[in-house]
Amino acid sequence: MKVLKRGDKHLKKTVYETTCTNCESVLEFEEHEAKCSTNRNELYFEVECPVCDKTTYADDSKKREVIYK
Protein backbone atom coordinates (compact mmCIF):
# COMPACT_ATOMS: atom_id res chain seq x y z
CA MET A 1 0.00 0.00 0.00
CA LYS A 2 1.20 3.50 -0.81
CA VAL A 3 0.44 6.59 1.29
CA LEU A 4 -0.27 9.50 -1.04
CA LYS A 5 -0.60 12.14 1.66
CA ARG A 6 -0.06 11.55 5.35
CA GLY A 7 -2.77 13.01 7.59
CA ASP A 8 -1.91 14.76 10.82
CA LYS A 9 -5.13 14.16 12.76
CA HIS A 10 -3.40 11.84 15.22
CA LEU A 11 -0.77 14.52 15.88
CA LYS A 12 -3.25 17.31 16.75
CA LYS A 13 -3.87 18.00 20.40
CA THR A 14 -6.00 20.60 22.10
CA VAL A 15 -4.11 22.41 24.84
CA TYR A 16 -5.14 25.09 27.29
CA GLU A 17 -3.07 27.89 28.77
CA THR A 18 -3.48 29.62 32.10
CA THR A 19 -1.45 31.66 34.56
CA CYS A 20 -1.23 30.47 38.14
CA THR A 21 -2.94 32.97 40.42
CA ASN A 22 -0.52 32.18 43.23
CA CYS A 23 3.00 32.13 41.72
CA GLU A 24 2.21 33.57 38.24
CA SER A 25 3.74 30.63 36.36
CA VAL A 26 2.33 30.21 32.84
CA LEU A 27 0.98 26.68 32.42
CA GLU A 28 -0.04 24.64 29.39
CA PHE A 29 -2.09 21.50 29.86
CA GLU A 30 -4.25 19.00 28.03
CA GLU A 31 -7.86 18.36 29.01
CA HIS A 32 -7.10 14.94 30.51
CA GLU A 33 -4.66 16.58 32.95
CA ALA A 34 -7.37 18.78 34.50
CA LYS A 35 -10.61 18.41 36.40
CA CYS A 36 -13.47 19.64 34.20
CA SER A 37 -16.40 21.50 35.75
CA THR A 38 -19.23 23.75 34.65
CA ASN A 39 -20.53 26.95 36.16
CA ARG A 40 -23.61 28.59 34.67
CA ASN A 41 -23.21 26.51 31.50
CA GLU A 42 -19.57 27.55 31.04
CA LEU A 43 -16.81 24.95 30.97
CA TYR A 44 -13.75 25.52 33.11
CA PHE A 45 -10.77 23.48 34.24
CA GLU A 46 -9.00 23.09 37.57
CA VAL A 47 -5.29 22.24 37.49
CA GLU A 48 -2.63 21.90 40.14
CA CYS A 49 0.33 24.18 39.52
CA PRO A 50 3.48 22.03 39.39
CA VAL A 51 5.54 24.94 40.78
CA CYS A 52 3.59 25.90 43.92
CA ASP A 53 1.02 23.03 44.18
CA LYS A 54 -1.93 25.43 44.38
CA THR A 55 -5.13 24.97 42.35
CA THR A 56 -5.64 27.39 39.49
CA TYR A 57 -8.39 27.68 36.88
CA ALA A 58 -8.73 28.08 33.12
CA ASP A 59 -11.78 28.52 30.95
CA ASP A 60 -12.62 27.12 27.54
CA SER A 61 -11.59 30.34 25.76
CA LYS A 62 -7.90 29.60 26.43
CA LYS A 63 -7.74 26.54 24.18
CA ARG A 64 -5.77 26.10 20.99
CA GLU A 65 -4.78 23.23 18.74
CA VAL A 66 -1.15 22.29 18.33
CA ILE A 67 0.43 19.72 16.03
CA TYR A 68 3.21 17.58 17.45
CA LYS A 69 5.61 16.14 14.90
C-alpha positions in Angstrom: 0.0 0.0 0.0 1.2 3.5 -0.8 0.4 6.6 1.3 -0.3 9.5 -1.0 -0.6 12.1 1.7 -0.1 11.5 5.4 -2.8 13.0 7.6 -1.9 14.8 10.8 -5.1 14.2 12.8 -3.4 11.8 15.2 -0.8 14.5 15.9 -3.3 17.3 16.7 -3.9 18.0 20.4 -6.0 20.6 22.1 -4.1 22.4 24.8 -5.1 25.1 27.3 -3.1 27.9 28.8 -3.5 29.6 32.1 -1.5 31.7 34.6 -1.2 30.5 38.1 -2.9 33.0 40.4 -0.5 32.2 43.2 3.0 32.1 41.7 2.2 33.6 38.2 3.7 30.6 36.4 2.3 30.2 32.8 1.0 26.7 32.4 0.0 24.6 29.4 -2.1 21.5 29.9 -4.3 19.0 28.0 -7.9 18.4 29.0 -7.1 14.9 30.5 -4.7 16.6 33.0 -7.4 18.8 34.5 -10.6 18.4 36.4 -13.5 19.6 34.2 -16.4 21.5 35.7 -19.2 23.8 34.7 -20.5 26.9 36.2 -23.6 28.6 34.7 -23.2 26.5 31.5 -19.6 27.6 31.0 -16.8 25.0 31.0 -13.8 25.5 33.1 -10.8 23.5 34.2 -9.0 23.1 37.6 -5.3 22.2 37.5 -2.6 21.9 40.1 0.3 24.2 39.5 3.5 22.0 39.4 5.5 24.9 40.8 3.6 25.9 43.9 1.0 23.0 44.2 -1.9 25.4 44.4 -5.1 25.0 42.3 -5.6 27.4 39.5 -8.4 27.7 36.9 -8.7 28.1 33.1 -11.8 28.5 31.0 -12.6 27.1 27.5 -11.6 30.3 25.8 -7.9 29.6 26.4 -7.7 26.5 24.2 -5.8 26.1 21.0 -4.8 23.2 18.7 -1.2 22.3 18.3 0.4 19.7 16.0 3.2 17.6 17.4 5.6 16.1 14.9 
